Every structure is written in C-alpha cells, then in structure tokens.
C-alpha cells in the first residue's frame, strides 16, 4: 500500500524529531521545504560539523526554524552564491523579520 504525501511527510517529520533530535517546528519546516531531501540537508550539516565547519544543524536565529545546514545546502546543491540570495530566496528570513536577517548576515 502506497503512502499518501501527508502520511509520508508525517513519517519524515517523526523521523527527524526522534532520530535527529530536532523540534517539531524545524522538522515541519524541513519536510515542507525540502521534502524527502530534508535528510540530505541534515546529513550535510552533520558532515560539516564533523569537519569543524559552519553549517551544522543549529538554527540560524533562535526565533525561526531555519538551520545553518540549509545555507550550506543552498550553496552546494542550489547554486546560491550571495548572502542576499540565501536570506531572501532559500531561507527567506528577510521577508519575515528585517532585524533577524541583519543578525544572520552579520554571522555569515
């Protein structure tokens, strides 16, 4: 029996929450944004952390579910090249909160 999208997304959310130790809000964001590739985003974050690089699975801002690994993923797999491309198009924090976007840009 094939799972529908809603069940599949719920399965991925549950996996991210239980196996990757992230909160439900972040898991929902990842699955909604990346679908089944959400695990690739998290794997990249773990690889970066092991290599001592920025781009772990920590949030880029405490108030939003976006992760540092999404920035790495955007640069590596989605050809994002400039910080503005990331904060407006890939991790759209700039549309949600100008001050938070400025804080993120200062940390990049």
C-alpha positions as CSV (number, residue, x, y, z in Angstrom):
1,X,0.0,0.0,0.0
2,X,1.4,3.3,-1.0
3,X,1.5,6.2,1.5
4,X,0.0,9.5,0.5
5,X,2.0,12.7,0.7
6,X,0.5,13.7,4.1
7,X,1.5,10.3,5.6
8,X,4.9,10.4,4.1
9,X,5.6,13.9,5.3
10,X,4.4,12.9,8.8
11,X,6.8,9.9,8.7
12,X,9.7,12.1,7.8
13,X,8.8,14.7,10.5
14,X,8.6,11.9,13.1
15,X,12.0,10.6,11.9
16,X,13.6,14.0,12.1
17,X,12.2,14.6,15.6
18,X,13.1,11.2,17.1
19,X,16.2,10.2,15.2
20,X,17.8,13.6,14.5
21,X,16.7,15.2,17.8
22,X,15.2,18.4,16.3
23,X,12.0,20.0,17.4
24,X,8.7,19.5,15.6
25,X,8.7,23.1,14.2
26,X,12.0,22.6,12.5
27,X,11.1,19.2,11.2
28,X,7.9,20.5,9.7
29,X,9.8,23.3,8.0
30,X,12.4,21.0,6.6
31,X,9.9,18.5,5.2
32,X,7.7,21.2,3.8
33,X,10.6,23.0,2.1
34,X,12.8,20.0,1.0
35,X,10.5,17.0,1.0
36,X,12.5,13.8,1.1
37,X,15.7,15.8,0.5
38,X,15.3,17.1,4.1
39,X,17.5,14.3,5.2
40,X,20.2,15.4,2.8
41,X,20.2,18.8,4.4
42,X,20.6,17.3,7.8
43,X,23.3,14.9,6.6
44,X,25.3,17.8,5.1
45,X,25.0,19.6,8.5
46,X,26.4,16.6,10.3
47,X,29.2,16.2,7.8
48,X,30.1,19.9,8.2
49,X,30.1,19.6,12.0
50,X,32.5,16.6,11.9
51,X,34.8,18.6,9.6
52,X,34.7,21.6,12.0
53,X,32.9,23.9,9.6
54,X,29.9,26.2,9.9
55,X,26.8,24.7,8.5
56,X,25.6,22.5,11.3
57,X,22.1,21.6,12.2
58,X,21.8,24.6,14.6
59,X,19.3,27.3,13.9
60,X,20.5,30.5,12.2
61,X,18.2,32.5,14.5
62,X,16.5,31.5,17.7
63,X,13.1,32.7,16.6
64,X,12.9,30.8,13.3
65,X,13.2,27.1,12.2
66,X,15.9,27.7,9.6
67,X,19.1,25.8,10.0
68,X,22.7,26.6,9.2
69,X,22.9,23.4,7.1
70,X,20.3,24.9,4.8
71,X,22.7,27.7,3.9
72,X,25.4,25.0,3.1
73,X,22.8,23.0,1.1
74,X,21.8,26.1,-0.8
75,X,25.4,26.9,-1.8
76,X,26.3,23.3,-2.7
77,X,23.1,22.0,-4.4
78,X,21.0,25.0,-5.3
79,X,23.8,27.3,-6.6
80,X,23.2,30.1,-4.2
81,X,26.2,32.4,-4.3
82,X,25.5,35.6,-2.4
83,X,24.2,36.1,1.1
84,X,21.1,38.0,-0.2
85,X,20.2,35.1,-2.4
86,X,20.2,32.9,0.7
87,X,18.2,35.1,3.1
88,X,15.6,36.2,0.5
89,X,15.2,33.1,-1.6
90,X,16.5,30.0,0.1
91,X,16.0,30.7,3.8
92,X,13.5,33.6,3.5
93,X,14.1,35.1,6.9
94,X,14.4,38.6,5.3
95,X,10.7,38.5,4.4
96,X,9.8,37.6,8.0
97,X,12.0,39.9,10.1
98,X,14.5,42.5,8.9
99,X,16.4,42.7,12.1
100,X,16.8,38.9,12.3
101,X,18.0,38.9,8.7
102,X,20.6,41.5,9.6
103,X,21.8,39.4,12.5
104,X,22.1,36.4,10.3
105,X,24.0,38.3,7.7
106,X,26.4,39.5,10.3
107,X,27.0,35.9,11.4
108,X,27.7,34.6,7.9
